[in-house]
Amino acid sequence: MYCKKCGNFVPNNAGRCDFCGAPVGGLFSDPVGKRREPKPQVGIVEAVRLYFVGYTDFHGRSRRSEYWWATLVIGLAGGIVGAVLPDYSWIWTLATLVPSLALCIRRLHDVGKSGWWYLFILLPIVGTIILLVQFCKDSQPEENPWGPSPKY
């Protein structure tokens, strides 16, 4: 079964979702062979919350909306910190380095790629284009080695 609130897998005998704490009464199961409708996109506030909650989670999957909203907010906040406190902007960079890396790797997992694909960033221009294409791709609807799809 999957939590309606956060989309994470919840065992059948659980009383609440382990990730967000939502009660099990609001959960739905996935009947085999039935077409599942996608869940609503992750909003801006939820994306930032998931960014900081999963700051060291390199194993799950992140939806496209979660990735782009979190990237937008963290980038804007970094720009504001750099403009207001330019001598201390390195603190913001260090504070968001690991969570940003984890989010990128989870996004790659969602499209069926290994986290090692992030090393394409080391190739000037071409590597950035390759990663950008992967980050823009839609989620794989089926379960893959990194877990069930957070979209369904």
CNS distance restraints for C-alpha pairs under 8 A (distance, minus, plus):
assign (resid   1 and name CA) (resid   9 and name CA) 5.84 0.50 0.50
assign (resid   1 and name CA) (resid  10 and name CA) 5.41 0.50 0.50
assign (resid   1 and name CA) (resid  11 and name CA) 6.40 0.50 0.50
assign (resid   1 and name CA) (resid  12 and name CA) 6.42 0.50 0.50
assign (resid   1 and name CA) (resid  27 and name CA) 6.56 0.50 0.50
assign (resid   1 and name CA) (resid  28 and name CA) 5.75 0.50 0.50
assign (resid   1 and name CA) (resid  29 and name CA) 4.32 0.50 0.50
assign (resid   1 and name CA) (resid  30 and name CA) 6.53 0.50 0.50
assign (resid   2 and name CA) (resid   7 and name CA) 5.46 0.50 0.50
assign (resid   2 and name CA) (resid   8 and name CA) 5.48 0.50 0.50
assign (resid   2 and name CA) (resid   9 and name CA) 4.55 0.50 0.50
assign (resid   2 and name CA) (resid  10 and name CA) 5.52 0.50 0.50
assign (resid   2 and name CA) (resid  27 and name CA) 6.03 0.50 0.50
assign (resid   2 and name CA) (resid  28 and name CA) 6.14 0.50 0.50
assign (resid   2 and name CA) (resid  29 and name CA) 6.46 0.50 0.50
assign (resid   3 and name CA) (resid   7 and name CA) 4.71 0.50 0.50
assign (resid   3 and name CA) (resid   8 and name CA) 5.55 0.50 0.50
assign (resid   3 and name CA) (resid   9 and name CA) 6.49 0.50 0.50
assign (resid   3 and name CA) (resid  10 and name CA) 6.47 0.50 0.50
assign (resid   3 and name CA) (resid  17 and name CA) 6.51 0.50 0.50
assign (resid   3 and name CA) (resid  22 and name CA) 7.31 0.50 0.50
assign (resid   3 and name CA) (resid  24 and name CA) 7.45 0.50 0.50
assign (resid   3 and name CA) (resid  26 and name CA) 7.28 0.50 0.50
assign (resid   3 and name CA) (resid  27 and name CA) 5.17 0.50 0.50
assign (resid   3 and name CA) (resid  28 and name CA) 7.23 0.50 0.50
assign (resid   4 and name CA) (resid  26 and name CA) 6.48 0.50 0.50
assign (resid   4 and name CA) (resid  27 and name CA) 5.65 0.50 0.50
assign (resid   4 and name CA) (resid  28 and name CA) 7.27 0.50 0.50
assign (resid   4 and name CA) (resid  39 and name CA) 7.96 0.50 0.50
assign (resid   5 and name CA) (resid  20 and name CA) 7.53 0.50 0.50
assign (resid   5 and name CA) (resid  22 and name CA) 6.79 0.50 0.50
assign (resid   6 and name CA) (resid  19 and name CA) 7.64 0.50 0.50
assign (resid   6 and name CA) (resid  20 and name CA) 6.56 0.50 0.50
assign (resid   7 and name CA) (resid  39 and name CA) 7.86 0.50 0.50
assign (resid   7 and name CA) (resid 150 and name CA) 5.46 0.50 0.50
assign (resid   7 and name CA) (resid 151 and name CA) 7.27 0.50 0.50
assign (resid   7 and name CA) (resid 152 and name CA) 7.44 0.50 0.50
assign (resid   8 and name CA) (resid  17 and name CA) 7.77 0.50 0.50
assign (resid   8 and name CA) (resid  19 and name CA) 7.14 0.50 0.50
assign (resid   8 and name CA) (resid 150 and name CA) 6.59 0.50 0.50
assign (resid   9 and name CA) (resid 148 and name CA) 7.54 0.50 0.50
assign (resid  10 and name CA) (resid  14 and name CA) 6.69 0.50 0.50
assign (resid  10 and name CA) (resid  16 and name CA) 7.92 0.50 0.50
assign (resid  10 and name CA) (resid  17 and name CA) 5.83 0.50 0.50
assign (resid  10 and name CA) (resid  18 and name CA) 7.26 0.50 0.50
assign (resid  14 and name CA) (resid  24 and name CA) 6.88 0.50 0.50
assign (resid  15 and name CA) (resid  23 and name CA) 6.22 0.50 0.50
assign (resid  15 and name CA) (resid  24 and name CA) 5.32 0.50 0.50
assign (resid  16 and name CA) (resid  21 and name CA) 5.37 0.50 0.50
assign (resid  16 and name CA) (resid  22 and name CA) 5.46 0.50 0.50
assign (resid  16 and name CA) (resid  23 and name CA) 4.45 0.50 0.50
assign (resid  16 and name CA) (resid  24 and name CA) 5.03 0.50 0.50
assign (resid  17 and name CA) (resid  21 and name CA) 4.69 0.50 0.50
assign (resid  17 and name CA) (resid  22 and name CA) 5.27 0.50 0.50
assign (resid  17 and name CA) (resid  23 and name CA) 6.47 0.50 0.50
assign (resid  17 and name CA) (resid  24 and name CA) 6.65 0.50 0.50
assign (resid  22 and name CA) (resid  26 and name CA) 7.70 0.50 0.50
assign (resid  23 and name CA) (resid  27 and name CA) 7.82 0.50 0.50
assign (resid  30 and name CA) (resid  34 and name CA) 7.57 0.50 0.50
assign (resid  30 and name CA) (resid  36 and name CA) 7.34 0.50 0.50
assign (resid  36 and name CA) (resid 152 and name CA) 6.33 0.50 0.50
assign (resid  37 and name CA) (resid 152 and name CA) 6.44 0.50 0.50
assign (resid  38 and name CA) (resid 151 and name CA) 5.45 0.50 0.50
assign (resid  38 and name CA) (resid 152 and name CA) 4.79 0.50 0.50
assign (resid  39 and name CA) (resid 151 and name CA) 5.58 0.50 0.50
assign (resid  39 and name CA) (resid 152 and name CA) 5.68 0.50 0.50
assign (resid  40 and name CA) (resid 151 and name CA) 7.95 0.50 0.50
assign (resid  41 and name CA) (resid  65 and name CA) 6.01 0.50 0.50
assign (resid  41 and name CA) (resid  66 and name CA) 7.83 0.50 0.50
assign (resid  41 and name CA) (resid 151 and name CA) 7.96 0.50 0.50
assign (resid  42 and name CA) (resid  46 and name CA) 6.13 0.50 0.50
assign (resid  42 and name CA) (resid  47 and name CA) 6.02 0.50 0.50
assign (resid  42 and name CA) (resid  63 and name CA) 7.70 0.50 0.50
assign (resid  42 and name CA) (resid  65 and name CA) 5.61 0.50 0.50
assign (resid  42 and name CA) (resid  66 and name CA) 5.50 0.50 0.50
assign (resid  43 and name CA) (resid  47 and name CA) 5.96 0.50 0.50
assign (resid  43 and name CA) (resid  65 and name CA) 7.38 0.50 0.50
assign (resid  43 and name CA) (resid  66 and name CA) 7.32 0.50 0.50
assign (resid  43 and name CA) (resid  69 and name CA) 7.37 0.50 0.50
assign (resid  44 and name CA) (resid  48 and name CA) 6.35 0.50 0.50
assign (resid  44 and name CA) (resid  66 and name CA) 7.61 0.50 0.50
assign (resid  44 and name CA) (resid  69 and name CA) 5.36 0.50 0.50
assign (resid  44 and name CA) (resid  70 and name CA) 7.04 0.50 0.50
assign (resid  45 and name CA) (resid  49 and name CA) 6.21 0.50 0.50
assign (resid  46 and name CA) (resid  50 and name CA) 6.05 0.50 0.50
assign (resid  46 and name CA) (resid  66 and name CA) 7.76 0.50 0.50
assign (resid  47 and name CA) (resid  51 and name CA) 6.04 0.50 0.50
assign (resid  47 and name CA) (resid  65 and name CA) 7.62 0.50 0.50
assign (resid  47 and name CA) (resid  66 and name CA) 4.66 0.50 0.50
assign (resid  47 and name CA) (resid  67 and name CA) 7.26 0.50 0.50
assign (resid  47 and name CA) (resid  69 and name CA) 6.00 0.50 0.50
assign (resid  47 and name CA) (resid  70 and name CA) 5.39 0.50 0.50
assign (resid  48 and name CA) (resid  52 and name CA) 6.43 0.50 0.50
assign (resid  48 and name CA) (resid  66 and name CA) 7.85 0.50 0.50
assign (resid  48 and name CA) (resid  69 and name CA) 7.30 0.50 0.50
assign (resid  48 and name CA) (resid  70 and name CA) 5.14 0.50 0.50
assign (resid  48 and name CA) (resid  73 and name CA) 7.37 0.50 0.50
assign (resid  49 and name CA) (resid  53 and name CA) 5.99 0.50 0.50
assign (resid  50 and name CA) (resid  54 and name CA) 5.74 0.50 0.50
assign (resid  50 and name CA) (resid  66 and name CA) 7.79 0.50 0.50
assign (resid  51 and name CA) (resid  55 and name CA) 5.97 0.50 0.50
assign (resid  51 and name CA) (resid  70 and name CA) 6.46 0.50 0.50
assign (resid  51 and name CA) (resid  99 and name CA) 6.56 0.50 0.50
assign (resid  51 and name CA) (resid 100 and name CA) 7.82 0.50 0.50
assign (resid  51 and name CA) (resid 103 and name CA) 6.89 0.50 0.50
assign (resid  52 and name CA) (resid  99 and name CA) 6.79 0.50 0.50
assign (resid  54 and name CA) (resid  99 and name CA) 7.25 0.50 0.50
assign (resid  54 and name CA) (resid 102 and name CA) 7.74 0.50 0.50
assign (resid  54 and name CA) (resid 103 and name CA) 7.99 0.50 0.50
assign (resid  55 and name CA) (resid  98 and name CA) 6.63 0.50 0.50
assign (resid  55 and name CA) (resid  99 and name CA) 4.12 0.50 0.50
assign (resid  55 and name CA) (resid 100 and name CA) 7.65 0.50 0.50
assign (resid  55 and name CA) (resid 102 and name CA) 6.35 0.50 0.50
assign (resid  55 and name CA) (resid 103 and name CA) 7.60 0.50 0.50
assign (resid  56 and name CA) (resid  98 and name CA) 6.83 0.50 0.50
assign (resid  56 and name CA) (resid  99 and name CA) 6.22 0.50 0.50
assign (resid  56 and name CA) (resid 102 and name CA) 6.10 0.50 0.50
assign (resid  57 and name CA) (resid 102 and name CA) 6.05 0.50 0.50
assign (resid  57 and name CA) (resid 106 and name CA) 7.92 0.50 0.50
assign (resid  58 and name CA) (resid 102 and name CA) 5.04 0.50 0.50
assign (resid  58 and name CA) (resid 103 and name CA) 7.57 0.50 0.50
assign (resid  58 and name CA) (resid 105 and name CA) 6.28 0.50 0.50
assign (resid  58 and name CA) (resid 106 and name CA) 6.09 0.50 0.50
assign (resid  59 and name CA) (resid 106 and name CA) 6.55 0.50 0.50
assign (resid  59 and name CA) (resid 109 and name CA) 7.93 0.50 0.50
assign (resid  59 and name CA) (resid 146 and name CA) 6.10 0.50 0.50
assign (resid  60 and name CA) (resid 106 and name CA) 5.56 0.50 0.50
assign (resid  60 and name CA) (resid 109 and name CA) 7.12 0.50 0.50
assign (resid  60 and name CA) (resid 146 and name CA) 5.55 0.50 0.50
assign (resid  60 and name CA) (resid 147 and name CA) 6.32 0.50 0.50
assign (resid  61 and name CA) (resid 106 and name CA) 4.46 0.50 0.50
assign (resid  61 and name CA) (resid 107 and name CA) 5.90 0.50 0.50
assign (resid  61 and name CA) (resid 108 and name CA) 7.77 0.50 0.50
assign (resid  61 and name CA) (resid 109 and name CA) 5.53 0.50 0.50
assign (resid  61 and name CA) (resid 110 and name CA) 4.82 0.50 0.50
assign (resid  61 and name CA) (resid 146 and name CA) 6.61 0.50 0.50
assign (resid  61 and name CA) (resid 147 and name CA) 6.99 0.50 0.50
assign (resid  61 and name CA) (resid 148 and name CA) 7.99 0.50 0.50
assign (resid  61 and name CA) (resid 149 and name CA) 7.14 0.50 0.50
assign (resid  61 and name CA) (resid 150 and name CA) 6.76 0.50 0.50
assign (resid  62 and name CA) (resid  66 and name CA) 6.30 0.50 0.50
assign (resid  62 and name CA) (resid  67 and name CA) 6.61 0.50 0.50
assign (resid  62 and name CA) (resid 103 and name CA) 6.98 0.50 0.50
assign (resid  62 and name CA) (resid 106 and name CA) 5.19 0.50 0.50
assign (resid  62 and name CA) (resid 107 and name CA) 4.86 0.50 0.50
assign (resid  62 and name CA) (resid 109 and name CA) 7.70 0.50 0.50
assign (resid  62 and name CA) (resid 110 and name CA) 5.98 0.50 0.50
assign (resid  62 and name CA) (resid 150 and name CA) 6.86 0.50 0.50
assign (resid  63 and name CA) (resid  67 and name CA) 6.35 0.50 0.50
assign (resid  63 and name CA) (resid 107 and name CA) 6.54 0.50 0.50
assign (resid  63 and name CA) (resid 110 and name CA) 6.77 0.50 0.50
assign (resid  63 and name CA) (resid 139 and name CA) 6.66 0.50 0.50
assign (resid  63 and name CA) (resid 150 and name CA) 6.43 0.50 0.50
assign (resid  63 and name CA) (resid 151 and name CA) 6.58 0.50 0.50
assign (resid  64 and name CA) (resid  68 and name CA) 6.24 0.50 0.50
assign (resid  64 and name CA) (resid 107 and name CA) 7.03 0.50 0.50
assign (resid  64 and name CA) (resid 135 and name CA) 6.99 0.50 0.50
assign (resid  64 and name CA) (resid 136 and name CA) 6.94 0.50 0.50
assign (resid  64 and name CA) (resid 137 and name CA) 7.73 0.50 0.50
assign (resid  64 and name CA) (resid 138 and name CA) 6.91 0.50 0.50
assign (resid  64 and name CA) (resid 139 and name CA) 7.26 0.50 0.50
assign (resid  65 and name CA) (resid  69 and name CA) 5.96 0.50 0.50
assign (resid  66 and name CA) (resid  70 and name CA) 6.04 0.50 0.50
assign (resid  67 and name CA) (resid  71 and name CA) 6.02 0.50 0.50
assign (resid  67 and name CA) (resid 103 and name CA) 6.70 0.50 0.50
assign (resid  67 and name CA) (resid 104 and name CA) 7.48 0.50 0.50
assign (resid  67 and name CA) (resid 107 and name CA) 6.79 0.50 0.50
assign (resid  68 and name CA) (resid  72 and name CA) 6.05 0.50 0.50
assign (resid  69 and name CA) (resid  73 and name CA) 6.25 0.50 0.50
assign (resid  70 and name CA) (resid  74 and name CA) 5.96 0.50 0.50
assign (resid  71 and name CA) (resid  75 and name CA) 5.83 0.50 0.50
assign (resid  71 and name CA) (resid 100 and name CA) 7.94 0.50 0.50
assign (resid  72 and name CA) (resid  76 and name CA) 6.09 0.50 0.50
assign (resid  73 and name CA) (resid  77 and name CA) 6.03 0.50 0.50
assign (resid  74 and name CA) (resid  78 and name CA) 6.00 0.50 0.50
assign (resid  74 and name CA) (resid  96 and name CA) 7.92 0.50 0.50
assign (resid  75 and name CA) (resid  79 and name CA) 6.21 0.50 0.50
assign (resid  76 and name CA) (resid  80 and name CA) 6.25 0.50 0.50
assign (resid  77 and name CA) (resid  81 and name CA) 6.12 0.50 0.50
assign (resid  78 and name CA) (resid  82 and name CA) 6.01 0.50 0.50
assign (resid  78 and name CA) (resid  89 and name CA) 7.31 0.50 0.50
assign (resid  78 and name CA) (resid  92 and name CA) 6.57 0.50 0.50
assign (resid  78 and name CA) (resid  93 and name CA) 7.44 0.50 0.50
assign (resid  79 and name CA) (resid  83 and name CA) 6.14 0.50 0.50
assign (resid  80 and name CA) (resid  84 and name CA) 6.04 0.50 0.50
assign (resid  81 and name CA) (resid  85 and name CA) 5.53 0.50 0.50
assign (resid  81 and name CA) (resid  86 and name CA) 6.93 0.50 0.50
assign (resid  81 and name CA) (resid  88 and name CA) 7.83 0.50 0.50
assign (resid  81 and name CA) (resid  89 and name CA) 5.87 0.50 0.50
assign (resid  81 and name CA) (resid  92 and name CA) 7.36 0.50 0.50
assign (resid  82 and name CA) (resid  86 and name CA) 4.50 0.50 0.50
assign (resid  82 and name CA) (resid  87 and name CA) 7.78 0.50 0.50
assign (resid  82 and name CA) (resid  88 and name CA) 7.46 0.50 0.50
assign (resid  82 and name CA) (resid  89 and name CA) 4.96 0.50 0.50
assign (resid  85 and name CA) (resid  89 and name CA) 6.25 0.50 0.50
assign (resid  88 and name CA) (resid  92 and name CA) 7.44 0.50 0.50
assign (resid  89 and name CA) (resid  93 and name CA) 6.45 0.50 0.50
assign (resid  90 and name CA) (resid  94 and name CA) 6.14 0.50 0.50
assign (resid  91 and name CA) (resid  95 and name CA) 6.05 0.50 0.50
assign (resid  92 and name CA) (resid  96 and name CA) 6.19 0.50 0.50
assign (resid  93 and name CA) (resid  97 and name CA) 5.91 0.50 0.50
assign (resid  94 and name CA) (resid  98 and name CA) 7.77 0.50 0.50
assign (resid  96 and name CA) (resid 100 and name CA) 5.88 0.50 0.50
assign (resid  97 and name CA) (resid 101 and name CA) 6.21 0.50 0.50
assign (resid  98 and name CA) (resid 102 and name CA) 6.11 0.50 0.50
assign (resid  99 and name CA) (resid 103 and name CA) 6.11 0.50 0.50
assign (resid 100 and name CA) (resid 104 and name CA) 6.20 0.50 0.50
assign (resid 101 and name CA) (resid 105 and name CA) 6.23 0.50 0.50
assign (resid 102 and name CA) (resid 106 and name CA) 6.13 0.50 0.50
assign (resid 103 and name CA) (resid 107 and name CA) 6.11 0.50 0.50
assign (resid 104 and name CA) (resid 108 and name CA) 6.27 0.50 0.50
assign (resid 104 and name CA) (resid 115 and name CA) 7.99 0.50 0.50
assign (resid 104 and name CA) (resid 118 and name CA) 7.47 0.50 0.50
assign (resid 104 and name CA) (resid 135 and name CA) 7.98 0.50 0.50
assign (resid 105 and name CA) (resid 109 and name CA) 6.23 0.50 0.50
assign (resid 105 and name CA) (resid 114 and name CA) 7.57 0.50 0.50
assign (resid 105 and name CA) (resid 115 and name CA) 4.75 0.50 0.50
assign (resid 105 and name CA) (resid 118 and name CA) 6.90 0.50 0.50
assign (resid 106 and name CA) (resid 110 and name CA) 6.28 0.50 0.50
assign (resid 106 and name CA) (resid 115 and name CA) 7.46 0.50 0.50
assign (resid 107 and name CA) (resid 111 and name CA) 6.79 0.50 0.50
assign (resid 107 and name CA) (resid 135 and name CA) 6.47 0.50 0.50
assign (resid 108 and name CA) (resid 112 and name CA) 6.46 0.50 0.50
assign (resid 108 and name CA) (resid 113 and name CA) 5.11 0.50 0.50
assign (resid 108 and name CA) (resid 114 and name CA) 6.41 0.50 0.50
assign (resid 108 and name CA) (resid 115 and name CA) 6.15 0.50 0.50
assign (resid 108 and name CA) (resid 117 and name CA) 7.51 0.50 0.50
assign (resid 108 and name CA) (resid 118 and name CA) 7.93 0.50 0.50
assign (resid 108 and name CA) (resid 134 and name CA) 6.80 0.50 0.50
assign (resid 108 and name CA) (resid 135 and name CA) 6.81 0.50 0.50
assign (resid 109 and name CA) (resid 113 and name CA) 5.11 0.50 0.50
assign (resid 109 and name CA) (resid 114 and name CA) 5.90 0.50 0.50
assign (resid 109 and name CA) (resid 115 and name CA) 6.66 0.50 0.50
assign (resid 109 and name CA) (resid 146 and name CA) 6.24 0.50 0.50
assign (resid 110 and name CA) (resid 139 and name CA) 5.41 0.50 0.50
assign (resid 110 and name CA) (resid 140 and name CA) 6.28 0.50 0.50
assign (resid 110 and name CA) (resid 146 and name CA) 7.74 0.50 0.50
assign (resid 110 and name CA) (resid 149 and name CA) 7.08 0.50 0.50
assign (resid 111 and name CA) (resid 134 and name CA) 7.05 0.50 0.50
assign (resid 111 and name CA) (resid 135 and name CA) 7.96 0.50 0.50
assign (resid 111 and name CA) (resid 137 and name CA) 6.69 0.50 0.50
assign (resid 111 and name CA) (resid 138 and name CA) 6.71 0.50 0.50
assign (resid 111 and name CA) (resid 139 and name CA) 5.13 0.50 0.50
assign (resid 111 and name CA) (resid 140 and name CA) 5.45 0.50 0.50
assign (resid 112 and name CA) (resid 140 and name CA) 6.71 0.50 0.50
assign (resid 112 and name CA) (resid 144 and name CA) 6.75 0.50 0.50
assign (resid 113 and name CA) (resid 117 and name CA) 6.79 0.50 0.50
assign (resid 117 and name CA) (resid 131 and name CA) 7.80 0.50 0.50
assign (resid 118 and name CA) (resid 131 and name CA) 7.09 0.50 0.50
assign (resid 120 and name CA) (resid 127 and name CA) 4.45 0.50 0.50
assign (resid 120 and name CA) (resid 128 and name CA) 6.99 0.50 0.50
assign (resid 120 and name CA) (resid 130 and name CA) 7.25 0.50 0.50
assign (resid 120 and name CA) (resid 131 and name CA) 6.99 0.50 0.50
assign (resid 121 and name CA) (resid 127 and name CA) 4.80 0.50 0.50
assign (resid 121 and name CA) (resid 128 and name CA) 5.44 0.50 0.50
assign (resid 121 and name CA) (resid 131 and name CA) 7.21 0.50 0.50
assign (resid 122 and name CA) (resid 127 and name CA) 6.50 0.50 0.50
assign (resid 123 and name CA) (resid 127 and name CA) 4.58 0.50 0.50
assign (resid 123 and name CA) (resid 128 and name CA) 7.29 0.50 0.50
assign (resid 124 and name CA) (resid 128 and name CA) 6.93 0.50 0.50
assign (resid 125 and name CA) (resid 129 and name CA) 6.30 0.50 0.50
assign (resid 126 and name CA) (resid 130 and name CA) 6.19 0.50 0.50
assign (resid 127 and name CA) (resid 131 and name CA) 6.23 0.50 0.50
assign (resid 128 and name CA) (resid 132 and name CA) 6.02 0.50 0.50
assign (resid 129 and name CA) (resid 133 and name CA) 6.19 0.50 0.50
assign (resid 130 and name CA) (resid 134 and name CA) 6.44 0.50 0.50
assign (resid 131 and name CA) (resid 135 and name CA) 6.10 0.50 0.50
assign (resid 132 and name CA) (resid 136 and name CA) 6.22 0.50 0.50
assign (resid 133 and name CA) (resid 137 and name CA) 6.42 0.50 0.50
assign (resid 139 and name CA) (resid 149 and name CA) 7.15 0.50 0.50
assign (resid 139 and name CA) (resid 151 and name CA) 7.08 0.50 0.50
assign (resid 140 and name CA) (resid 144 and name CA) 7.91 0.50 0.50
assign (resid 140 and name CA) (resid 149 and name CA) 6.70 0.50 0.50
assign (resid 141 and name CA) (resid 149 and name CA) 5.79 0.50 0.50
assign (resid 141 and name CA) (resid 151 and name CA) 7.27 0.50 0.50
assign (resid 141 and name CA) (resid 152 and name CA) 7.03 0.50 0.50
assign (resid 142 and name CA) (resid 148 and name CA) 6.70 0.50 0.50
assign (resid 142 and name CA) (resid 149 and name CA) 6.17 0.50 0.50
assign (resid 143 and name CA) (resid 147 and name CA) 5.61 0.50 0.50
assign (resid 143 and name CA) (resid 148 and name CA) 4.21 0.50 0.50
assign (resid 143 and name CA) (resid 149 and name CA) 5.73 0.50 0.50
assign (resid 144 and name CA) (resid 148 and name CA) 6.49 0.50 0.50
assign (resid 144 and name CA) (resid 149 and name CA) 7.83 0.50 0.50
